Amino acid sequence: HLDDGTVRKSFATVTLPSADDAASQQPIHLLDDYLARNPHKSAACHAFQEHLSDFRSTVGDATRLFAARLSVELGVALPSPLLLSSNVKRGTDHYDDVESVVMGSEHLEHFHSYQKGDDVKEGNDSMATIELHTDQGLFIAFTPGMLVDHSTDQSMELSDGFYVQDSTTGENVLLEFTQDDDLVFMLGDGVNQIINNQLGDEDGKKVLRATPHALSLSNEQPRVWYGRMVLAPSDAYLPEAASTTFGQLRQVFVESSSKGESIPMGIGCSSNSKMVINTSRFLADEEHDEDEGGHGVSENQCADDSMFCWYRCMALTEETATCAERRLGLQCVDPRGLVVEGGAGHGDFYPACTNNTHITHPITPYPQIEQQDTDVCTADLWTEFNAEEEYDHVISLKPDPTKPGPDTNLYWSIIESEDGQKKLKARLTFNDVFGWLAMGFANEFDTVHNGMNGGKVLLMKPGGEYSPVTGLDLSVGPNVGAYVIDDTDSAFRHWVDTESAVEKASHEHTDCFTALSFESDNISGQTFNLEGTTDDIIWAGNSNDYYVGYHSPFSRARLTINWLTGDVEFFVSKPAWGAEDDADVSEAGPLDSPTKLEDDDSSSSTIGASIGLAIVIISIMMH
């Protein structure tokens, strides 16, 4: 629900980088699931699905043409390459121009339906449905909003209410589309990050403008809209950025200030203060409301007996409800007493009474482990590290080898003890330094953190005597234990006391690589299926610090494994529209309600109405 009482429902998906747009289109799982369950129920949804691939491909073609033309217009004013790729050693080229940036990125796609709720408060017609903001992607291609008349045959007419800020007067100006305006390209703040700060034109005539815009709806008819947000490639980085990729920056942004998707109230998922994020992990969060642990709230949605902290409303205790009476401030803090401003941070945060502030005690990163020396940690040395022992099966644990992140392999054999008991003999190798390394069983009932909460894992740590304030005591030495992750609280301090012994496990680590080896038929009492059925497995690794916390999105995965045959299938979260990772360019503001598919006359079915295609590029995108 938006502030003016409008209900926004959404279909969301993504098109991955590929020369063949149709082949790289990811499905809309909500739609597919509904039609599979109700094959004869919704004619509108079937019609929508029938034309969906062609429609998305046409928009993809138009996006490619727009990017090519923009590359020509900017010409030699931009350096080449425009962005560098962290995957060059794997055969990936750098991004020479705008076109190659656009074609090498993920495109987030969203089908929205807006409709005023039945309980809209009097006077809300004067409120903005979506406040003035600038999207954080490179640009967005969208179709003008259309109003659907349910009283007839779902006839459609153009919607008004779309405003842009005039670059000279600062006033919001109503933009009126016509029937000829089928696809609009609007630039986002990504042009400031990637293009404007690298332009070499002396007179500034080629500077692009990221367009501030807003939406105000007064009509009670459903309004349908489609947008395609173009992100910076996850493996790309600016030449001066010291190899920090946009994917990593989006993840840091999510972890420290915006994993929430408060899916911004933006037209395409962003706001004037948050970016839009990607990655399936964040996209998936839109399918869970705040009661399920999803980051679906914003600061102004919290009740008086709670506070916005860690991108959610956290209940106040008897102690934290009386901070003011004790002349203390109520802050969102981590165990070190550091304060995250406005509660907008992802990590181990909670409400506390303290006079610390984000100015006196700002969030600072944990002390970093000494990182790999790439001149020493060579590919040949990695191959040698992996070849210590023979196993029957080996798989790469990276779902996509083109993405950033360390190579990680799992080796295993099924062995049999003298008494005939079958066990799993395995070795997990991690091409990075040793912060911690873990693998184990996912909890299939955890829909919030991708099977992590409630999971049973083997955790290899470089020390013991854990403190959330000081981290691990390295004098204790490396060790391996079996743990049960808390059902709701992810931070290690909530489940450190669940440790149990492992039958047979060992640890290896060098200045370059890390490995966890074990022989067992179970983890914390949950047995491996070694007779031909599958297990739902998670793994993750940290090479940053000794606090048993953060793992990057590129150092983890969830997958099913048939231990007998070696067959593997990686788990893919159902896409939703995220704010990442913030337009992950998205690691997004309060989450929209997942679309509920009902009868043909429901507002959700209006998303399937037909849309004509042509291209119009509006002049307001430039100064």
C-alpha positions as CSV (number, residue, x, y, z in Angstrom):
1,H,0.0,0.0,0.0
2,L,1.3,3.4,-0.9
3,D,0.8,6.5,1.3
4,D,-2.2,7.8,-0.6
5,G,-4.1,4.6,-0.3
6,T,-3.1,3.2,-3.7
7,V,-2.5,-0.6,-3.8
8,R,0.4,-1.6,-6.1
9,K,0.6,-5.2,-7.3
10,S,3.4,-6.5,-9.3
11,F,4.8,-9.1,-11.6
12,A,8.6,-9.0,-11.7
13,T,11.4,-10.8,-13.5
14,V,14.8,-10.2,-15.1
15,T,16.5,-10.5,-18.5
16,L,20.1,-11.6,-18.1
17,P,23.0,-10.5,-20.3
18,S,22.9,-12.3,-23.6
19,A,23.1,-11.7,-27.3
20,D,19.7,-13.4,-27.6
21,D,17.2,-11.4,-25.5
22,A,14.5,-14.1,-25.8
23,A,16.8,-16.8,-24.6
24,S,17.9,-14.8,-21.6
25,Q,14.4,-13.9,-20.4
26,Q,13.7,-15.3,-17.0
27,P,10.2,-16.5,-16.3
28,I,7.5,-14.8,-14.1
29,H,7.0,-17.6,-11.5
30,L,3.8,-16.2,-10.0
31,L,2.2,-16.3,-13.4
32,D,3.5,-19.7,-14.4
33,D,2.4,-21.2,-11.1
34,Y,-1.1,-19.7,-11.3
35,L,-1.6,-20.9,-14.9
36,A,-0.3,-24.4,-14.1
37,R,-2.9,-24.7,-11.2
38,N,-5.7,-23.0,-13.2
39,P,-5.2,-23.9,-16.9
40,H,-8.8,-23.0,-17.9
41,K,-9.6,-20.1,-15.5
42,S,-8.1,-16.8,-16.7
43,A,-8.3,-15.9,-20.3
44,A,-6.6,-12.6,-19.7
45,C,-3.6,-14.2,-18.0
46,H,-3.3,-16.8,-20.8
47,A,-3.4,-14.0,-23.4
48,F,-0.8,-12.1,-21.4
49,Q,1.5,-15.1,-21.3
50,E,1.1,-15.8,-25.0
51,H,2.4,-12.4,-26.0
52,L,4.9,-11.9,-23.2
53,S,8.0,-13.2,-24.8
54,D,7.5,-11.2,-28.1
55,F,6.7,-8.1,-26.1
56,R,9.8,-8.4,-23.9
57,S,12.0,-9.2,-27.0
58,T,10.7,-6.1,-28.8
59,V,11.5,-3.9,-25.8
60,G,14.9,-5.6,-25.6
61,D,15.5,-4.8,-29.3
62,A,14.5,-1.2,-28.7
63,T,16.7,-0.9,-25.7
64,R,19.7,-2.2,-27.7
65,L,19.0,0.4,-30.5
66,F,18.7,3.2,-27.9
67,A,22.0,2.2,-26.3
68,A,23.7,2.0,-29.7
69,R,22.4,5.5,-30.7
70,L,23.5,6.9,-27.3
71,S,27.0,5.5,-27.9
72,V,27.1,7.3,-31.3
73,E,25.9,10.6,-29.9
74,L,28.4,10.6,-27.1
75,G,31.2,9.4,-29.4
76,V,34.7,10.4,-28.5
77,A,33.6,12.5,-25.5
78,L,33.8,9.3,-23.5
79,P,36.9,7.2,-22.8
80,S,37.2,3.6,-24.1
81,P,36.9,1.3,-22.3
82,L,34.1,3.1,-20.4
83,L,34.0,0.4,-17.7
84,L,36.5,-2.3,-16.8
85,S,35.5,-5.9,-16.2
86,S,36.7,-8.0,-13.2
87,N,36.3,-11.1,-15.4
88,V,38.8,-10.2,-18.1
89,K,41.1,-13.1,-17.0
90,R,38.2,-15.4,-17.7
91,G,37.9,-14.1,-21.3
92,T,35.4,-11.4,-20.7
93,D,36.0,-8.1,-22.6
94,H,36.0,-4.7,-21.0
95,Y,33.0,-2.5,-21.6
96,D,34.1,-0.1,-24.4
97,D,31.0,2.0,-24.7
98,V,27.4,2.6,-23.5
99,E,26.1,-0.1,-25.8
100,S,28.4,-2.8,-24.4
101,V,27.5,-1.7,-20.8
102,V,23.8,-2.0,-21.5
103,M,24.1,-5.3,-23.3
104,G,26.4,-6.7,-20.5
105,S,24.0,-5.9,-17.7
106,E,20.9,-7.4,-16.1
107,H,17.6,-5.7,-17.0
108,L,15.0,-5.7,-14.2
109,E,11.5,-5.9,-15.5
110,H,8.3,-5.0,-13.7
111,F,4.6,-5.1,-14.5
112,H,2.7,-2.9,-12.1
113,S,-1.0,-2.5,-11.4
114,Y,-2.1,0.5,-9.4
115,Q,-5.6,0.9,-7.9
116,K,-7.1,3.1,-5.2
117,G,-8.1,0.9,-2.3
118,D,-11.7,0.9,-1.0
119,D,-10.6,2.4,2.3
120,V,-8.8,5.4,0.9
121,K,-9.0,8.3,3.4
122,E,-10.8,11.4,2.5
123,G,-8.4,14.0,1.2
124,N,-5.9,11.5,-0.1
125,D,-6.6,12.6,-3.7
126,S,-4.2,15.5,-3.1
127,M,-1.3,13.3,-2.0
128,A,1.4,12.1,-4.3
129,T,1.2,8.4,-5.0
130,I,4.9,8.3,-5.5
131,E,7.0,11.3,-4.4
132,L,9.5,13.0,-6.6
133,H,12.6,10.9,-7.0
134,T,15.3,9.9,-9.5
135,D,15.8,6.2,-10.5
136,Q,19.3,4.8,-9.9
137,G,19.7,2.6,-12.9
138,L,21.4,3.7,-16.0
139,F,18.0,4.3,-17.6
140,I,14.6,2.8,-17.7
141,A,12.4,1.9,-20.7
142,F,8.7,2.1,-19.8
143,T,5.3,2.1,-21.4
144,P,3.0,5.0,-20.5
145,G,0.5,4.0,-17.9
146,M,-2.9,2.9,-19.1
147,L,-6.3,2.9,-17.4
148,V,-8.4,-0.3,-17.7
149,D,-12.2,0.0,-17.7
150,H,-13.6,-3.2,-16.1
151,S,-17.2,-2.1,-16.7
152,T,-16.8,-2.7,-20.4
153,D,-14.5,-5.1,-22.3
154,Q,-11.3,-4.0,-20.5
155,S,-10.9,-1.1,-22.9
156,M,-7.9,1.1,-22.2
157,E,-7.1,4.8,-22.2
158,L,-3.9,6.7,-21.4
159,S,-3.4,7.6,-17.7
160,D,-2.4,11.1,-16.6
161,G,-0.6,11.9,-13.3
162,F,3.0,11.5,-14.5
163,Y,5.1,14.5,-13.5
164,V,8.7,15.5,-14.3
165,Q,10.7,18.3,-12.7
166,D,11.6,21.1,-15.0
167,S,15.4,21.5,-15.1
168,T,15.2,25.3,-15.3
169,T,12.3,26.3,-13.0
170,G,12.4,23.3,-10.6
171,E,8.6,23.0,-11.0
172,N,6.9,19.7,-11.4
173,V,5.3,19.6,-14.9
174,L,2.6,17.2,-16.0
175,L,3.8,15.1,-18.9
176,E,1.1,14.2,-21.4
177,F,1.6,11.1,-23.5
178,T,-0.2,10.4,-26.7
179,Q,-1.3,7.2,-28.4
180,D,1.9,7.4,-30.5
181,D,4.1,7.2,-27.4
182,D,4.6,3.5,-26.9
183,L,8.0,3.2,-25.2
184,V,9.7,6.0,-23.3
185,F,13.4,6.0,-22.2
186,M,14.2,8.0,-19.1
187,L,17.7,8.4,-17.7
188,G,18.5,7.5,-14.1
189,D,21.3,8.5,-11.7
190,G,23.5,5.8,-13.3
191,V,24.4,8.3,-16.0
192,N,26.0,10.5,-13.4
193,Q,28.1,7.7,-12.1
194,I,29.1,6.1,-15.4
195,I,28.8,8.8,-18.1
196,N,28.8,12.4,-16.8
197,N,31.8,12.0,-14.6
198,Q,33.9,10.7,-17.5
199,L,32.7,13.1,-20.3
200,G,35.5,14.9,-22.0
201,D,33.4,17.5,-23.8
202,E,34.6,21.0,-23.0
203,D,31.3,22.9,-23.3
204,G,29.2,20.5,-21.4
205,K,26.6,20.0,-24.1
206,K,26.7,16.3,-23.9
207,V,26.0,16.1,-20.2
208,L,22.9,13.9,-19.6
209,R,20.2,14.6,-17.1
210,A,18.8,12.0,-14.7
211,T,15.1,12.9,-14.7
212,P,13.3,13.6,-11.3
213,H,9.8,12.4,-11.6
214,A,6.6,11.7,-9.6
215,L,3.3,10.0,-9.9
216,S,-0.1,11.2,-8.6
217,L,-3.2,9.2,-9.2
218,S,-6.8,10.3,-8.7
219,N,-8.7,7.9,-10.9
220,E,-10.2,4.8,-9.3
221,Q,-9.7,2.7,-12.4
222,P,-6.8,0.3,-12.4
223,R,-3.6,1.7,-13.9
224,V,-1.2,-0.7,-15.6
225,W,2.4,0.0,-16.4
226,Y,5.6,-1.8,-17.5
227,G,9.2,-0.8,-17.0
228,R,12.6,-2.3,-17.8
229,M,15.5,-1.0,-15.6
230,V,19.0,-1.3,-17.0
231,L,21.6,-1.8,-14.3
232,A,25.4,-1.5,-14.5
233,P,27.0,-4.9,-15.1
234,S,27.7,-6.7,-11.8
235,D,31.4,-7.4,-12.8
236,A,32.1,-3.9,-14.1
237,Y,33.9,-1.1,-12.3
238,L,35.1,2.4,-13.0
239,P,38.8,2.7,-14.0
240,E,39.5,4.7,-10.8
241,A,37.5,2.4,-8.5
242,A,40.4,0.0,-7.7
243,S,38.5,-3.1,-9.0
244,T,35.5,-2.6,-6.7
245,T,32.6,-3.7,-9.0
246,F,29.1,-2.3,-9.2
247,G,27.9,-5.7,-8.0
248,Q,30.0,-5.4,-4.9
249,L,29.0,-1.8,-4.3
250,R,25.4,-2.7,-4.6
251,Q,25.9,-5.5,-2.1
252,V,27.7,-3.2,0.3
253,F,25.0,-0.7,0.0
254,V,22.4,-3.3,0.8
255,E,24.3,-4.7,3.7
256,S,25.0,-1.3,5.2
257,S,22.2,0.9,4.2
258,S,19.6,-0.6,2.0
259,K,18.8,-4.3,1.9
260,G,15.6,-3.6,2.4
261,E,13.9,-3.0,-0.3
262,S,11.8,-0.6,1.1
263,I,11.1,-1.1,-2.5
264,P,11.3,2.5,-3.1
265,M,8.2,4.2,-4.0
266,G,9.8,4.8,-7.3
267,I,8.2,4.2,-10.7
268,G,10.9,1.8,-11.5
269,C,11.9,0.8,-8.0
270,S,14.0,3.6,-6.6
271,S,13.6,6.8,-4.7
272,N,15.3,10.1,-4.2
273,S,17.4,8.5,-1.4
274,K,17.7,4.8,-2.3
275,M,19.0,2.9,-5.3
276,V,17.5,-0.1,-6.9
277,I,19.1,-3.4,-6.2
278,N,19.4,-6.7,-8.0
279,T,20.4,-10.2,-7.2
280,S,17.9,-13.0,-6.7
281,R,18.3,-12.8,-3.0
282,F,16.8,-9.3,-2.8
283,L,14.4,-9.8,-5.6
284,A,13.0,-12.7,-3.7
285,D,12.3,-10.7,-0.6
286,E,9.4,-8.9,-2.2
287,E,7.5,-12.2,-1.9
288,H,7.5,-12.0,1.9
289,D,5.8,-9.3,4.0
290,E,7.2,-7.9,7.1
291,D,5.5,-10.5,9.3
292,E,7.6,-13.2,7.5
293,G,10.8,-11.3,8.1
294,G,11.1,-9.6,4.7
295,H,12.4,-6.1,4.6
296,G,9.1,-4.7,3.5
297,V,8.7,-1.6,5.6
298,S,9.9,2.0,5.8
299,E,10.7,4.1,8.8
300,N,7.3,5.9,8.8
301,Q,5.4,2.6,8.9
302,C,6.5,1.5,12.3
303,A,4.1,1.7,15.3
304,D,4.8,3.7,18.4
305,D,5.9,0.6,20.3
306,S,8.6,-0.3,17.7
307,M,11.4,1.4,15.8
308,F,12.8,1.1,12.3
309,C,16.1,-0.8,12.6
310,W,17.7,-3.3,10.2
311,Y,15.1,-2.4,7.6
312,R,12.3,-3.6,9.7
313,C,10.1,-2.5,12.6
314,M,11.6,-4.0,15.7
315,A,9.5,-4.2,18.9
316,L,10.7,-2.1,21.8
317,T,11.3,-3.9,25.1
318,E,10.4,-2.7,28.6
319,E,13.9,-1.3,28.8
320,T,14.1,0.4,25.3
321,A,10.6,1.9,25.7
322,T,11.9,4.0,28.6
323,C,15.1,5.5,27.1
324,A,14.0,9.1,27.3
325,E,13.0,8.7,31.0
326,R,16.6,7.7,31.7
327,R,17.9,10.6,29.6
328,L,19.2,8.2,26.9
329,G,18.6,8.2,23.2
330,L,16.9,5.3,21.4
331,Q,19.3,4.2,18.6
332,C,19.7,1.3,16.2
333,V,23.1,-0.2,17.2
334,D,25.3,-3.2,16.6
335,P,27.0,-5.2,19.4
336,R,30.0,-2.8,19.3
337,G,27.7,0.1,20.2
338,L,28.0,1.7,16.7
339,V,24.9,3.4,15.4
340,V,23.4,3.1,12.0
341,E,21.7,6.3,10.9
342,G,17.9,6.0,10.6
343,G,18.0,2.3,11.0
344,A,18.9,1.9,7.4
345,G,21.5,-0.8,7.6
346,H,21.7,-4.5,7.1
347,G,23.6,-6.5,9.7
348,D,23.4,-7.4,13.4
349,F,21.5,-4.3,14.5
350,Y,18.9,-3.9,17.3
351,P,17.2,-1.1,19.3
352,A,19.2,0.1,22.4
353,C,19.2,3.0,24.9
354,T,22.5,4.9,24.4
355,N,23.9,8.4,24.1
356,N,26.0,7.2,21.2
357,T,25.0,8.6,17.8
358,H,25.8,7.9,14.2
359,I,28.1,11.0,14.4
360,T,30.0,10.0,17.5
361,H,29.9,6.3,16.9
362,P,29.4,5.7,13.1
363,I,29.3,2.3,11.6
364,T,32.9,1.2,10.6
365,P,33.9,-2.0,8.9
366,Y,35.5,-4.9,10.9
367,P,39.3,-5.1,10.7
368,Q,40.1,-6.9,7.4
369,I,42.0,-10.1,7.0
370,E,45.2,-9.9,5.0
371,Q,44.0,-10.7,1.5
372,Q,45.4,-12.9,-1.2
373,D,48.5,-11.9,-3.1
374,T,47.5,-12.6,-6.7
375,D,51.1,-12.9,-7.8
376,V,51.6,-15.8,-5.3
377,C,48.1,-17.4,-5.3
378,T,48.2,-18.6,-8.9
379,A,45.9,-20.8,-10.9
380,D,48.5,-23.5,-10.9
381,L,48.8,-23.4,-7.1
382,W,45.0,-23.6,-6.8
383,T,44.9,-26.6,-9.1
384,E,47.6,-28.2,-6.9
385,F,45.6,-27.4,-3.7
386,N,42.6,-29.2,-5.2
387,A,44.5,-32.3,-6.3
388,E,45.5,-33.6,-2.8
389,E,43.2,-36.6,-2.9
390,E,40.9,-38.5,-5.3
391,Y,37.1,-38.5,-5.0
392,D,34.3,-40.0,-7.0
393,H,32.6,-36.7,-7.7
394,V,33.5,-33.0,-7.9
395,I,31.3,-30.0,-8.7
396,S,31.9,-26.2,-8.9
397,L,29.8,-24.4,-6.3
398,K,29.5,-21.2,-8.3
399,P,26.1,-21.1,-10.0
400,D,27.4,-18.7,-12.6
401,P,31.2,-18.8,-13.4
402,T,31.0,-15.5,-15.1
403,K,30.1,-13.7,-11.8
404,P,32.6,-12.3,-9.4
405,G,33.6,-14.3,-6.3
406,P,36.1,-17.0,-5.5
407,D,36.1,-20.4,-7.2
408,T,34.8,-23.0,-4.8
409,N,34.6,-26.8,-5.3
410,L,33.0,-29.7,-3.5
411,Y,34.6,-33.2,-3.8
412,W,33.0,-36.3,-2.3
413,S,32.7,-40.1,-2.3
414,I,30.3,-42.3,-0.5
415,I,32.3,-44.7,1.7
416,E,31.2,-47.6,3.9
417,S,32.5,-48.4,7.4
418,E,33.3,-51.9,8.7
419,D,29.8,-52.3,10.1
420,G,28.3,-51.4,6.7
421,Q,27.2,-47.9,7.5
422,K,27.4,-45.5,4.6
423,K,29.0,-42.1,5.1
424,L,29.9,-39.1,3.1
425,K,33.5,-38.3,2.7
426,A,33.8,-34.7,1.4
427,R,36.2,-31.8,0.9
428,L,35.1,-28.2,0.3
429,T,37.8,-26.0,-1.2
430,F,37.6,-22.2,-1.3
431,N,39.9,-20.0,-3.4
432,D,40.3,-17.3,-0.8
433,V,41.8,-16.7,2.6
434,F,40.2,-18.0,5.8
435,G,37.6,-16.0,7.6
436,W,35.2,-18.9,8.0
437,L,33.8,-21.6,5.7
438,A,30.6,-23.6,6.1
439,M,28.3,-26.1,4.4
440,G,25.3,-28.1,5.4
441,F,21.6,-28.6,5.1
442,A,19.2,-25.9,4.1
443,N,15.9,-25.5,6.0
444,E,13.3,-25.9,3.3
445,F,10.7,-24.1,5.4
446,D,12.8,-20.9,5.6
447,T,11.6,-18.6,2.9
448,V,13.2,-15.5,4.2
449,H,16.9,-16.2,4.1
450,N,17.1,-18.8,1.3
451,G,17.1,-21.8,3.6
452,M,19.7,-20.4,6.1
453,N,17.5,-19.9,9.2
454,G,17.1,-23.3,10.9
455,G,19.8,-24.9,8.7
456,K,22.2,-27.4,10.1
457,V,25.8,-26.7,9.1
458,L,29.4,-27.6,9.6
459,L,31.3,-24.4,10.4
460,M,35.0,-24.1,10.2
461,K,36.4,-21.1,12.1
462,P,40.0,-19.8,12.6
463,G,39.5,-19.3,16.3
464,G,37.1,-19.7,19.3
465,E,35.7,-17.9,22.3
466,Y,33.5,-15.8,20.1
467,S,32.5,-12.3,21.1
468,P,30.3,-10.1,18.8
469,V,32.3,-7.2,20.0
470,T,35.9,-8.5,19.4
471,G,35.3,-11.4,17.1
472,L,37.1,-14.7,17.4
473,D,40.0,-15.4,19.7
474,L,42.6,-16.7,17.2
475,S,44.8,-18.1,20.0
476,V,42.3,-20.9,20.4
477,G,43.2,-22.1,16.9
478,P,41.1,-23.3,14.0
479,N,38.3,-25.7,14.6
480,V,35.2,-27.3,13.0
481,G,31.9,-27.7,14.7
482,A,28.3,-28.6,13.9
483,Y,25.7,-25.9,14.4
484,V,22.0,-25.3,14.1
485,I,21.3,-21.8,12.8
486,D,18.6,-19.9,14.7
487,D,15.1,-20.1,13.1
488,T,14.7,-16.3,13.0
489,D,17.9,-14.5,14.1
490,S,20.8,-14.9,11.6
491,A,23.6,-13.4,13.6
492,F,26.1,-15.9,14.9
493,R,25.7,-14.7,18.5
494,H,22.2,-16.1,18.5
495,W,23.3,-19.7,17.7
496,V,26.9,-19.9,18.8
497,D,25.8,-22.1,21.8
498,T,24.3,-24.8,19.5
499,E,27.7,-26.3,18.7
500,S,28.1,-30.1,18.8
501,A,31.0,-32.3,18.0
502,V,31.7,-33.6,14.5
503,E,32.6,-37.2,14.1
504,K,35.6,-36.6,11.8
505,A,36.5,-33.3,10.4
506,S,39.7,-31.4,9.5
507,H,40.7,-27.9,8.4
508,E,43.3,-26.6,5.9
509,H,44.3,-23.1,5.2
510,T,47.2,-21.3,3.6
511,D,47.8,-17.6,2.8
512,C,45.9,-18.3,-0.4
513,F,43.3,-21.1,0.0
514,T,40.9,-22.8,2.5
515,A,39.5,-26.3,2.8
516,L,37.0,-28.1,5.0
517,S,37.1,-31.9,5.0
518,F,34.8,-34.3,6.9
519,E,33.5,-37.9,7.1
520,S,30.0,-38.4,8.5
521,D,26.5,-39.6,7.8
522,N,24.9,-36.6,9.4
523,I,25.1,-33.0,10.6
524,S,23.5,-32.3,13.9
525,G,21.4,-35.4,13.6
526,Q,20.1,-34.8,10.1
527,T,21.4,-37.6,7.9
528,F,22.6,-37.4,4.4
529,N,20.5,-39.1,1.7
530,L,23.1,-41.4,0.2
531,E,20.8,-43.9,-1.5
532,G,19.9,-41.9,-4.6
533,T,17.5,-39.2,-3.4
534,T,18.7,-35.6,-3.0
535,D,19.7,-33.2,-0.2
536,D,19.0,-29.5,-0.1
537,I,22.5,-28.0,0.6
538,I,23.8,-24.5,1.4
539,W,27.4,-23.3,1.6
540,A,29.0,-19.9,2.3
541,G,32.5,-18.5,3.0
542,N,34.0,-15.3,4.4
543,S,37.4,-14.0,3.6
544,N,37.0,-10.5,5.1
545,D,37.2,-10.7,8.9
546,Y,37.2,-12.8,12.0
547,Y,33.6,-11.9,13.2
548,V,31.7,-14.8,11.7
549,G,29.4,-12.5,9.9
550,Y,28.9,-11.2,6.4
551,H,29.4,-13.3,3.3
552,S,29.2,-11.7,-0.1
553,P,26.5,-12.7,-2.6
554,F,29.2,-14.3,-4.7
555,S,30.5,-16.5,-1.9
556,R,27.4,-18.6,-1.2
557,A,24.9,-20.8,-2.9
558,R,22.0,-23.2,-2.4
559,L,21.7,-26.3,-4.4
560,T,20.3,-29.9,-4.4
561,I,22.7,-32.7,-4.7
562,N,22.2,-36.4,-5.6
563,W,25.2,-37.8,-3.8
564,L,24.9,-41.1,-5.6
565,T,24.8,-39.9,-9.2
566,G,26.5,-36.5,-8.8
567,D,23.6,-34.6,-10.3
568,V,23.3,-31.0,-9.1
569,E,20.7,-28.3,-9.5
570,F,21.2,-24.8,-8.2
571,F,18.4,-23.1,-6.3
572,V,17.1,-19.9,-8.0
573,S,14.9,-17.6,-6.0
574,K,11.7,-16.5,-7.6
575,P,12.4,-13.0,-8.9
576,A,10.7,-10.0,-7.4
577,W,11.5,-6.4,-7.9
578,G,14.3,-5.4,-5.7
579,A,16.0,-2.4,-4.4
580,E,19.8,-4.1,-3.9
581,D,21.3,-4.6,-3.9
582,D,19.0,-0.5,-5.0
583,A,18.1,-0.3,-8.6
584,D,21.5,-4.3,-6.7
585,V,21.3,-1.2,-8.8
586,S,18.0,-1.3,-7.9
587,E,20.5,-4.3,-3.7
588,A,14.2,-0.5,-3.5
589,G,11.8,1.1,-0.8
590,P,8.8,-0.5,0.9
591,L,8.0,-3.7,-0.9
592,D,4.9,-4.0,-3.1
593,S,2.3,-6.6,-2.4
594,P,2.9,-9.8,-4.3
595,T,0.3,-10.1,-7.0
596,K,-2.6,-12.3,-6.0
597,L,-4.1,-14.0,-9.0
598,E,-7.9,-14.4,-8.8
599,D,-10.7,-14.1,-11.3
600,D,-10.7,-12.4,-14.6
601,D,-12.3,-9.3,-13.1
602,S,-9.6,-8.8,-10.5
603,S,-7.2,-5.9,-10.8
604,S,-4.3,-8.2,-11.2
605,S,-5.6,-9.6,-14.4
606,T,-5.6,-6.2,-15.9
607,I,-1.8,-6.5,-16.2
608,G,-2.3,-8.7,-19.2
609,A,-3.9,-6.0,-21.3
610,S,-2.3,-5.5,-24.7
611,I,0.3,-2.8,-25.3
612,G,1.4,-1.3,-28.7
613,L,5.0,-0.9,-29.5
614,A,7.0,1.9,-31.0
615,I,9.8,4.1,-29.7
616,V,9.7,7.7,-28.4
617,I,12.6,9.3,-26.6
618,I,11.5,12.3,-24.7
619,S,13.7,15.5,-24.7
620,I,13.5,16.0,-21.0
621,M,16.2,13.5,-20.5
622,M,18.9,16.0,-21.3
623,H,19.6,19.5,-20.1
